[in-house]
């Protein structure tokens, strides 16, 4: 991110941010010091974690225009840091501009002001290409002054960071250009920054310390815009850095995501997201290589918090989060030749404690955390698709006992031998509008008899006795997911189902559950969730195919018409999670790459 002379003109807020007052108009006698006080207030209010610091008005001409002998300084949000990779698309906003810059990654914590450029070189571990997408939130009620930009945090918002340059690169002499659809928009050299790149690093680090911020290892210093600032219009862009390291990206009209691999090297079936360290950013928790890992956002460096004993398979086919012991934190509920929970300690970074729930079900495929009996407390639901098991071809649920660490968990039959055929994902919802939720599931068939169906179960007078099953008419080869949702917003509950061991995703229109195709091409969408991904008030679908290795989302127009949007190629997944990872109010996607031995996050741009 960074600033320069032209970024004024627009005032539409983005990412849920509200417009800002025109500081110099509301405070005509305010000083530059007062503007920095206002900036600190804004940073404290809106930035959960600092990603780095940025300059603006770094050229001699920009300083002259602003009647200042110093550049601007602002604070970059960690949630705005986008690791440039493939694919990389940014949703169009008519209040954005683009700035090509050079970024400097801090290699160690800095606790005192830097003396000179030589000392600045000693604290930098990597130099990177960067494209900032600043955002002006101040209305054009009058002339924009230097202190107005300072008070508005110099428009800091999102920024693309590319792969590091080779060591020893000449940052002053490097030639830079930005093109859109093959047409060159601006060119510059590193020395465009008045005083040089390293002197600007010194200034930004020292200004951050002066304002009371911690300058830490892993943060980025962006020294300021090089070349013209250009409008962020639709198109395909390339920021070139003299053949050293380029950044390619697209700006589209659609909801856009950027993908980053945050784990590689072990089979991951399922991954969950929760803020365990209380910093406002979601962390990831998953099982790989017979270990339970916590990976703390935003950089997702993993920490093993539990090692499974040898008798466990150790890959936890599926898992969920639940405050099992009622102490206010989220414990881990998993299955691997039995059902268990792993207790989160008071300090999540210390070792977690294993507790068995049941060893009677060794064919568990999925876990659902839901208030089955509507008593206000969450319960644990499992399926068991092995016919020979005690609870084979059944759905079993457990109330949490008074003391979940020592008391016996009592199995309660929801479907007593009425769920054959390889049951998969489960959900609950009020299908008929009577105020009582039904239970739903699907069965894949294939190597299991009496499968290839979607069905729901309705409770009777006694919730602890088996519920009555109703099969939804139709032949659903390889059925896995089924979720209740009002797809077309007609006030009646519909269903969204996938053939995770077959092909396609369907919408079953209520009340008679007429079959309508959402997609009939995606082979093996074993990972599937529904959510209002683009925040337009209707239900969209996200899927990743375990067999055809494609991740896609399907945009609903509110009437049940779905448009296919591409996310990833070459990604084979077993499960995915939708969650706001960085606290920007938008839904992100986490994909557990079963056959690829990885975890991918797709941040909503």
Secondary structure, DSSP 4 states (H G I P E B T S, - for coil): --B-TT--S-----TTPPPB--HHHHTTT--HHHHHHHHHHHHHHH-SSEEEEEEES-SHHHHHHTT-SS-EEEEEEGGGEEE--SSBEEE--TTBEEEEEEEEEE-S-B-S---SHHHHHHHEEEEEEEEEE-B--B--SS---HHHHHHTGGG--EEEEEEEPPTT--TTT-EEEEEETTEEEEEEEGGGSTT-HHHHHHHHHHHHHHTT--B-TT-EEE----S--EE--SEEEEEEETTS--EEEEEESS--EEEEEEEESS----EEEE-SSSSSS-EEEEEETTEEEEEETTTTEEEEEEE--TTS--S-SSEEEE-TTSSSS-EEEEESSSEEEEEPPSSTTS--EEEEEESS---EEEEEEE-TTSSSS-EEEEEE--TTSTTTTEEEEEPPPSSTTTSPPPPEEEESS---S-EEEEEEE-SSSSS--EEEEEE--TTSTT-SEEEEEE--S-TTSPPEEEEPSS--TT--EEEEE-TT-SSS-EEEEE-TTSEEEEEEETTTTEEEEEEEEEE---EEEEE-TTSSSS-EEEEE-TTT-EEEEEEE-SSS-EEEEEEEES---SEEEEE-SSSSSS-EEEEEETTTTEEEEEEE-
